[in-house]
Structures are given as C-alpha cells and as structure tokens.
Amino acid sequence: EAVWTPEQFAMHKEAATKLQETIVETFGEIRRRVENDIPMTEIDIQQWMMNRLGEKGLRPSPMIVAVNANAASPHYFPRGERNSPIKRGDLVLIDSVTKVDKPGAPAADLTWMGYVGETVPEEYTRIWNIVFEAQQSALRAIRDAFREGRPITGAQADDVSRGIITKAGYADEFLHRTGHSIGEEGHGNGANIDNLETRDSRRLIPGTAFSIEPGIYFEGKFGVRSEIDVYIDGKDVIITHPHQTEIFPILGN
C-alpha cells in the first residue's frame, strides 16, 4: 500500500511543486500586508493560503501558520481562541499538507520558515543551520545506503538526524521523530523515520516516500523545523520539490 505507482509519483510531484510555490507566494502576501500597514493574524494568512491552493487545483486543508513562541509547539494550529498577529520582526513557520484533487493522489507535506524582516537574526540562523544539517545528514545516509546496496531502516535514519542535534546540545529540544511515511494521507503506512515514537525497524524500500523534518523547539520562545518530501526511485533517493536551504527573509530584496 505504501509503494507508489509512476502515476502517483507524478501527482505527488505536481502537488509538492505547487505547494512550495504557494508557500513562497504566502511569504509575499505577508510582505505586501506589512509594507501597506495591513494588520494580519495567523488565521488570516492560513485562509489566504488555503484559497490560493484551491485556485491551483489542490485540496486546501488548514495548515500550521505559527509565529515566534507558537512555533515552539510542533503541532500548534491557529484557532479563534489561540491565534497571534503577524508583524515585522516575527519568525514564521508554515507547515502544510495538500494533494491534487484526483483519485489515488498521494499527499505533499512541506514546512518552510520565514522571518518578517530584511535579514534573519543570527540566533535563528544558527539553530536553522543545525536543523538543516540534521535533515541533510539523514538524507545522505539513506541515499548512500541505496547507492551502495545496503539496507537501512527508518530507525537508523532517525538516529543519524537525531545525532546531529544531540551533538549540538539540543537533544531535549528535538521533541518528535525525524519523519513519517507519506501516502494518500499525509501520514502513510510505510516505514517512518523514527527511533523515538514507534522505533520503526522496517526497512526503507523503493517506490515509497517519507518526510525528513527535524526541529529544535524552545518553549515560550521559538521553534525551527525544516521539512522535505523524499522518494526512493530505484537505487536513487530524491527530494521531490524545490527545497529550502535557509530561512526566507520576507522583507529582503
């Protein structure tokens, strides 16, 4: 069930690419409102992004839009009673799941980070760099295993990512597994990149997809997460969409 057909892979790539484009457009909408002194909240931006996804033929479901301390809660969702304004100087996390509106379509699930300013503060950049290295190290470990014909389990891949964050001194601030299987729902039935929650001893296999999304969370302050979708295409392991390599300076040139 977790193995995609070529048609499903194509549908996922379409969704993932359009989702990435929409996240960047959403940062642009935040910029427009800031520059024109238009007040906005997390829910305002959530609704704007959902409308944009629908216009592109994707299924719009409520996504995480979280600023500052809200981003320190990995599963925060803005609601009427729990909803913050977005303004200059805020760190913004967007985590969205969508798919094309066709039978059998797999999900796309991405997290991007932006900063409402011209340049990203050093504190945020430093934590981002650790999270990004944890993500890319897990990707490299999986890719090397397949290119060399070695088996690798979801738990082993999680260990690689978690080891980077642990070495940096933030083991207690990495609160969840490194990633999850992706199927027709955002969380699929294949192997998860997980040696924390379920300790997944299943091997990663060709034709399946999963997220790699480590994060570091400082309660009451801020959180940083970077999420990519990864597909195993035979002996190669690929990121299925344009991916983020640094925090996006929303008011930058």
C-alpha positions in Angstrom: 0.0 0.0 0.0 2.9 2.3 0.7 4.5 1.8 -2.7 3.5 4.4 -5.3 2.8 3.8 -8.9 4.5 6.1 -11.5 1.2 7.9 -11.9 1.1 8.6 -8.1 4.7 9.8 -8.1 3.8 12.3 -10.9 0.7 13.5 -9.0 2.8 14.0 -5.8 5.5 16.0 -7.7 2.8 18.2 -9.1 1.3 18.8 -5.6 4.7 19.3 -3.9 5.9 21.8 -6.5 2.7 23.8 -6.4 2.7 23.7 -2.6 6.3 25.1 -2.5 5.4 27.9 -4.9 2.3 28.7 -2.8 4.4 29.0 0.4 6.7 31.5 -1.3 3.6 33.4 -2.5 2.3 33.4 1.0 5.5 35.0 2.3 5.0 37.6 -0.5 1.5 38.3 0.8 2.8 38.8 4.3 5.3 41.3 2.9 2.5 43.1 1.0 0.5 43.5 4.1 3.4 44.6 6.3 4.5 47.2 3.7 1.0 48.5 3.4 0.3 48.5 7.2 -2.5 46.0 6.8 -3.0 44.1 10.1 -3.0 40.3 9.8 -3.1 37.2 12.0 -2.0 33.6 11.6 -5.6 32.7 10.7 -5.7 35.5 8.0 -2.6 34.0 6.4 -3.9 30.5 6.8 -7.1 31.4 5.0 -5.3 33.3 2.2 -3.0 30.3 1.6 -5.9 27.8 1.6 -7.7 29.9 -1.0 -4.6 30.0 -3.2 -4.2 26.2 -3.0 -7.8 25.8 -4.1 -7.2 28.1 -7.1 -4.3 25.8 -8.2 -6.5 22.7 -8.1 -5.1 21.4 -4.8 -7.1 20.2 -1.8 -6.9 23.0 0.7 -6.9 21.9 4.3 -6.0 24.1 7.3 -2.2 24.3 7.7 0.0 25.4 10.6 0.9 29.1 10.5 2.8 29.8 13.7 4.9 32.8 14.8 7.5 33.0 17.5 6.6 31.1 20.6 3.7 29.4 18.8 6.3 27.7 16.5 7.8 26.2 19.6 4.8 23.8 19.8 5.3 21.3 16.9 1.6 20.6 16.4 0.2 24.1 17.0 -2.7 25.2 14.8 -4.1 28.7 14.9 -7.7 28.8 16.2 -10.1 31.5 17.2 -9.1 31.4 20.8 -5.4 30.7 20.1 -4.2 33.0 17.3 -1.5 35.6 17.1 -0.9 38.6 14.9 1.9 38.6 12.4 4.1 41.7 12.3 7.6 42.9 11.5 10.3 41.1 13.4 8.4 37.8 13.7 9.6 34.3 12.9 7.0 32.5 10.8 6.6 28.7 10.4 4.3 27.3 7.7 3.6 23.6 7.6 1.0 22.5 5.0 -0.3 19.2 3.7 -2.2 19.0 0.3 -2.6 16.9 -2.8 -4.1 17.2 -6.3 -7.8 16.5 -6.4 -7.6 13.2 -8.3 -8.3 9.6 -7.1 -5.3 7.9 -5.6 -3.2 11.0 -5.3 -0.5 11.0 -2.6 -0.1 13.9 -0.3 2.7 16.5 -0.2 3.8 17.8 3.2 6.2 20.7 3.5 7.4 23.1 6.2 9.1 26.4 5.4 10.4 29.1 7.7 10.4 32.9 7.1 11.4 36.0 9.0 9.5 39.2 8.7 12.5 41.4 8.2 15.3 42.3 5.7 17.9 40.0 7.3 17.5 37.0 9.6 18.8 37.3 13.1 21.9 35.3 13.9 20.2 33.3 16.7 17.6 31.9 14.2 20.2 31.3 11.6 22.4 29.3 14.0 19.6 27.0 15.0 18.4 26.7 11.4 21.9 25.5 10.3 21.8 22.7 12.9 18.3 21.6 11.9 19.3 21.7 8.2 22.4 19.7 8.7 20.4 17.1 10.7 17.9 16.9 7.8 20.6 16.6 5.1 22.6 14.1 7.1 19.7 11.7 7.2 19.1 12.2 3.5 22.7 11.4 2.7 22.7 8.3 4.9 19.6 7.0 3.1 21.0 7.9 -0.3 24.4 6.3 0.4 22.7 3.1 1.6 20.7 2.6 -1.5 23.5 3.5 -3.9 25.7 1.0 -2.1 23.0 -1.7 -1.9 22.8 -1.7 1.9 19.5 -2.0 3.8 18.6 0.9 6.1 15.7 1.2 8.5 13.6 4.2 9.5 15.0 4.0 13.0 18.6 4.1 11.7 17.9 7.2 9.6 16.3 8.9 12.6 19.4 8.1 14.6 21.6 10.0 12.1 19.4 13.1 12.2 19.0 13.0 16.0 22.7 12.5 16.5 23.5 15.9 14.8 21.0 17.7 17.1 22.3 15.8 20.1 25.9 16.7 19.3 24.9 20.3 19.1 23.5 20.1 22.7 19.7 20.2 21.8 18.6 16.6 22.3 15.9 17.7 24.8 14.6 20.3 22.3 14.0 17.7 19.5 10.5 16.6 20.5 9.4 14.2 17.7 10.5 11.7 15.2 12.6 12.8 12.2 9.9 12.0 9.7 6.9 9.9 8.6 5.7 7.8 5.7 3.7 9.7 3.1 0.8 8.0 1.3 -2.6 9.1 0.2 -2.8 10.8 3.6 -0.1 13.0 5.0 0.9 10.2 7.4 1.1 6.9 5.4 1.5 3.3 6.3 5.1 2.7 5.2 8.3 3.0 7.3 8.6 6.1 9.4 11.9 7.9 10.0 11.6 7.1 13.7 13.5 5.7 16.5 11.7 7.8 19.2 8.0 7.3 19.0 7.5 3.9 17.3 11.1 2.8 16.9 10.5 1.8 13.3 12.6 -1.3 12.4 11.1 -1.6 9.0 13.5 -1.2 6.0 13.0 1.7 3.7 12.1 0.3 0.3 12.0 1.5 -3.4 8.8 3.2 -4.5 8.0 4.7 -1.1 8.1 8.3 0.2 8.5 10.0 3.5 9.3 13.3 5.1 12.5 14.3 6.8 11.7 17.1 9.2 13.9 17.6 12.3 13.2 20.5 14.5 14.5 22.3 17.6 11.9 23.9 19.9 12.5 26.4 22.7 9.3 26.5 24.8 7.9 30.0 25.2 10.5 31.4 22.7 10.6 30.0 19.2 10.9 26.8 17.2 12.7 25.9 13.9 11.7 23.0 11.6 12.7 22.1 8.1 10.7 19.5 6.1 11.3 17.9 2.8 9.5 15.1 1.0 11.8 12.3 -0.2 11.1 9.5 -2.7 13.1 6.3 -3.3 13.4 5.9 -7.0 15.1 2.5 -7.5 18.6 3.0 -6.2 18.4 6.8 -6.0 16.8 8.9 -3.3 15.4 12.3 -4.4 13.8 15.4 -2.9 10.6 15.8 -4.9 10.4 19.6 -4.9 12.4 22.8 -4.7 13.5 22.8 -1.1 14.5 25.5 1.4 18.2 25.9 2.3 18.0 29.0 4.6 15.3 31.0 6.5 13.4 33.2 4.0 13.9 36.9 4.7 10.4 38.0 3.9 11.2 41.8 3.6 14.6 41.2 1.9 15.4 42.4 -1.6 
